[in-house]
Amino acid sequence: MKAADVMEPDVLSVYPDTSVNDVAKLLLKHRISAVPVVDNGKLVGIVSEGDLIRRVETDTAKHRSWWLELMISDERLATEYVKSHARYAGEVMSRPVITADENTSLNDVAKLFENHNIKRVPIVRGGQVVGIVSRADLLRLLAGLHEKSDPAPTDDDAIQTEVMKRMKTEPWFHSAQVEVGVRGGIVTIEGIALTREMQTALRVVAENVPGVRAVSDATRLKSSIVE
């Protein structure tokens, strides 16, 4: 799936000269955590809740001892002052903005979330914002997918075949020595797993096969076997 499949197309935005107070009101009114900043139709930044946490008005601006401030660069101190005192969106916004286009895969969007520790990615076309994808959008997608039931294998033999097929495609499976049995849709996994993490992974593989009612883990850890 692509960003275009899950993005929110109706994106609220503000201008560089929008007041910080108005930005805060907009976030609260629409229950959103960030808003893009546009100038002449082009994305120039983004203001999030995080950009407004340290504010002098709420007495949350950073306060340090004088000797600690001596260890921090003047550039950083000046930047922090602007963040906590500036009155307009263009001065408190974060930039550059991590963006994606409509054809970016959701896998790559998820990587952007992880690699940059961000919660949303504006979707742009020709420099203009056409949508936004947030972590919540991926959660909604996940919830919707799990409401859909895949066609279940017709019998225990089919389930057993599918479980083993999926296990064997995993790169970590080569070090496991297991057998899978199925009766009445209940999967039993027996044998030896290298680690507890592998035991869990084997169970999860089976749980994700359509038609499986339950999984019984009868594997043993290799470290627990007396040679």
N, C-alpha and C positions, 0 to 999 in steps of 0.2 A: 504494500500500500504506500501511497505517497502523501506528502504534506497536504496537498489539495483535498484529499479525501476526508481529513479530520479537522482542518483549520476552521477557525471562526472567521467568516468573511466580513462581518460588520464590526470593524475595529474603530473604537473611539480614539481620537488623537488630540493633542494639544499643540500649541505653538511655542517657540522659544520665549516669547514675551508673556505667556500665560503665568499668572501668579502662582506661587507655591501653595497658597491657601486654596485657590481654585482647583489646583491639581488634587490636593487632598480631598476636597469635597467631591470631586468627580470619582475618585477611587472608592470612596465610601458609598456614594449614591448608587453606583452600578456594581458594587461588590466585586471589583477587580483589583488585582495586585500590582498592575503596572499599566502605563499608557505610553505609546510612541509619541515622539516629538517630531513634527514635520515643519519644514520651511520651504515655501514655494512648491508644495506637493511632494517633496523629497524627504525621506527619513534621515534625520540628523542625530537622533539620540533616543533614549527611553528613560522614563522616570518610574521607578518602582518604589514599593513601600520601604525597601532597604535604603533608598536614597534620602528618605525623609525621617528615618529613625532618630538620627542625631541632630536635633534642632534646638537652638537657643530658646525658642518660645516655650518649649515643653521641658526645659531644664535637663535635656538629655545630651547636650553637646559634650564632647569629650573634655574631661578635666584631668590634667596631669601635673605632677610636681615639676617645679622649675628645672630640677636636675635631670629628670627624664626627658623633658623637652629638648635639653641640650644635645641629646643623643639622636634626635629625629631631625631629618633634613628640613630646611626652611620651605622647600617646595611642597613637601607633604603637609607641613603645618598650615601652609597657605591654602592648600587644596581642602583640608578639613574645615578651615574657617569658612571658605566659600560654601561648602556643603551645608554647614550648620547655620549660616547667616544669609545666604543669597535669597533674593525675593522672587526670582523668576525660573521657570522650568529649564531654560537654556543654560543656566549656570549650575544647576544641581543634577542635571541629567547625566546618565552614564553613556559613555561612548569610547571607542567605536562600538556599534551594536552588532552582536552576532546574529546573522540572518540566514535564511535559506530561500530557495525558490519553490514554486508549486510542485515541481517534479522531484524534489528531494525525497528520498525514501524515508519511511518512519524509522528505520534502523539508524540512518545517518542523523536524523533529528534527535533520537535518543542519545547518540554519541555526543552531540553538541551539548545537551543537558548535562551529561556526565563530565565531559572534558572541561567545560567552562563554568560548571557549578551554577547554572542558571535555571530559571523556572519556566521561561517562555522564549519562543523564537519568532520574531516577525517574519512573515512571508512576503517577499518583495518581487516586483516585476518592473524592470526599468527604473529602479530606485524608489518606486512608490509602494506603499504598504497595501497589499491586497488581502491580507489575512494574518492570523497569528495562531500559533500552536503552543499550547501550554502542557505542562505535565498532567493537568486534570483532563485534557483532551485524550491523552493516551490511556488514562484510567477509565474514562467513559467508553473508549473503544474496547478495552479489555473486558469490562463488565458486559457490554453488548455481545461480544463474541462468546462469552461463557453462557449466555442465555440461549444460544443456538446449539442444538444438539447435532453432532455428526452422526452419520449412519453407523450403527453398531455392527460389528461382526456377528454373523448369524449363529455361531456355535462356539463351544469351548476351544475346539481345535483351531478355529480361525483367530480367536483371541490369542491363543498361545503363539501362533505363527507371527502375529502382528507385534506382540510384545518382544519376542526374540529379534525380529527384524529391526525394531527401533533401537533396542539395546546395542546391537552389533554395529549400528551406524555411528555410535558415540565413540570419540577417540580414546576415552578413558576405559572403555569396556574390555580392552584386550588383556588387562591384568586381572580380570575377574574370572572366577571358575564357578559358574552357576548353572542351575537348571530351573526351568519354569514349568509349573504345572497349573492347569486351570480346571476347576470343577464348579459348575453352576455359576460361572462368571467371577468366581473368587480365585485370584491368582496367588499361588504359593511360590516364593523364590527360595531355593535352597542352594547351598554351596559356600564358597569362600569369597569374601570381599577384602580388598587390601586395606581399606580405611572405613571409618564410620561415615565419612562424606560419600564414599562410594555406595555404602549400604543405602543411604538416603536417596542417592541418585537413581539406583536401581528401582527402588520403590516408586519414585516419582515418575519414571518412565512408564511403569505399568499402570499407574493411576491415570495417566493421560491417554490411555488407549480406550476408545469408545467401547462400551459393553462391559467394562470391568466394574464389578460391584464393590469389591474390596480387595486389599492386598495383604497377604500374610508374609512377613519377612522372617524366614527361618535361616538366613545366612549367618555365617560365623566370621569373625575377624581373623585374618591370618595370624596376627600377633597373639591371639588367644589359643592357638593350636600348639600343643606340645609336640615337638619333633621327636 
